[in-house]
Amino acid sequence: MIPKNWDISFTWNPFNYFEQGQTYAILGYGLTKNIDIHAYYSFTKESGSNYYGGLFYQFLDTKLLDLATAIGVRAYTKHVDKHLFLPQLLYTINLND
């Protein structure tokens, strides 16, 4: 059983079907009800593997819509580029309970 504070997600781009798509795994840990540390590892067809780590803050939590912001750094395994993502606007549309 995974403890309540952990969140693990996986997205698959089968056989790199979507040209701009990616396959990635996300790991998050809830520090509080609204603040998470999150990270992902991703493989894209064009640029290879990359990884990201950041801090996530959810500022709206409603029955239909959740809104959050985040700051994080992404790096690549094949070259030295690093990207700072600030600010991010992230949303979740809740289709069911």
C-alpha positions as CSV (number, residue, x, y, z in Angstrom):
1,M,0.0,0.0,0.0
2,I,1.3,3.5,-1.0
3,P,1.2,6.0,1.9
4,K,-1.5,8.7,1.5
5,N,1.1,11.5,0.9
6,W,2.6,9.8,-2.2
7,D,1.2,10.2,-5.8
8,I,2.5,8.1,-8.7
9,S,1.3,8.6,-12.3
10,F,2.4,7.2,-15.6
11,T,1.7,8.3,-19.2
12,W,2.6,6.2,-22.2
13,N,3.1,7.4,-25.8
14,P,2.8,3.9,-27.5
15,F,5.6,3.3,-30.0
16,N,6.2,7.1,-30.1
17,Y,2.9,7.4,-32.1
18,F,2.4,11.1,-31.2
19,E,5.3,13.0,-32.7
20,Q,5.3,15.7,-30.0
21,G,4.2,13.2,-27.3
22,Q,6.2,11.8,-24.5
23,T,6.2,8.8,-22.1
24,Y,6.8,9.8,-18.5
25,A,6.4,8.8,-14.9
26,I,5.5,11.4,-12.2
27,L,6.2,11.1,-8.5
28,G,4.7,13.5,-6.0
29,Y,4.9,13.9,-2.2
30,G,2.4,16.0,-0.4
31,L,4.0,18.2,2.3
32,T,0.7,19.8,3.2
33,K,-2.8,19.7,1.8
34,N,-1.8,22.3,-0.8
35,I,1.9,22.0,-1.3
36,D,3.7,19.1,-3.0
37,I,7.2,18.3,-4.1
38,H,7.0,16.7,-7.5
39,A,9.3,15.2,-10.1
40,Y,9.2,13.4,-13.4
41,Y,11.3,11.3,-15.7
42,S,10.4,11.5,-19.4
43,F,11.4,10.1,-22.7
44,T,10.7,11.9,-26.0
45,K,11.3,10.7,-29.5
46,E,13.4,13.7,-30.5
47,S,15.4,14.8,-27.5
48,G,15.8,11.7,-25.5
49,S,15.4,11.6,-21.7
50,N,14.8,14.5,-19.4
51,Y,13.9,15.0,-15.8
52,Y,12.3,17.6,-13.7
53,G,11.9,18.5,-10.0
54,G,9.9,21.3,-8.5
55,L,7.5,22.7,-5.9
56,F,3.7,22.7,-6.5
57,Y,1.1,24.9,-4.8
58,Q,-2.7,24.3,-5.3
59,F,-4.6,27.5,-4.7
60,L,-8.1,26.5,-5.8
61,D,-9.8,23.2,-5.1
62,T,-13.5,23.0,-6.2
63,K,-15.8,20.2,-7.2
64,L,-15.3,20.9,-10.9
65,L,-11.9,22.6,-11.2
66,D,-8.5,22.7,-9.4
67,L,-5.9,25.3,-10.1
68,A,-2.3,25.3,-9.1
69,T,1.1,26.9,-9.8
70,A,4.6,25.5,-9.7
71,I,8.2,26.3,-10.1
72,G,10.8,23.7,-11.2
73,V,13.9,22.9,-13.1
74,R,14.1,20.5,-16.1
75,A,17.4,18.9,-17.3
76,Y,18.3,16.6,-20.2
77,T,20.4,13.4,-20.1
78,K,22.0,13.9,-23.5
79,H,23.0,17.6,-23.2
80,V,23.6,20.2,-20.6
81,D,20.6,22.4,-21.1
82,K,18.5,23.2,-18.0
83,H,15.2,25.1,-18.1
84,L,13.6,27.0,-15.2
85,F,9.8,26.8,-15.3
86,L,8.3,29.8,-13.5
87,P,5.5,30.4,-13.1
88,Q,3.4,27.5,-14.2
89,L,-0.4,27.4,-14.3
90,L,-1.7,23.9,-13.9
91,Y,-5.3,22.8,-14.0
92,T,-7.4,19.7,-13.4
93,I,-11.0,19.4,-14.6
94,N,-12.9,17.0,-12.4
95,L,-15.2,15.0,-14.5
96,N,-16.6,12.8,-11.7
97,D,-16.3,12.3,-8.0
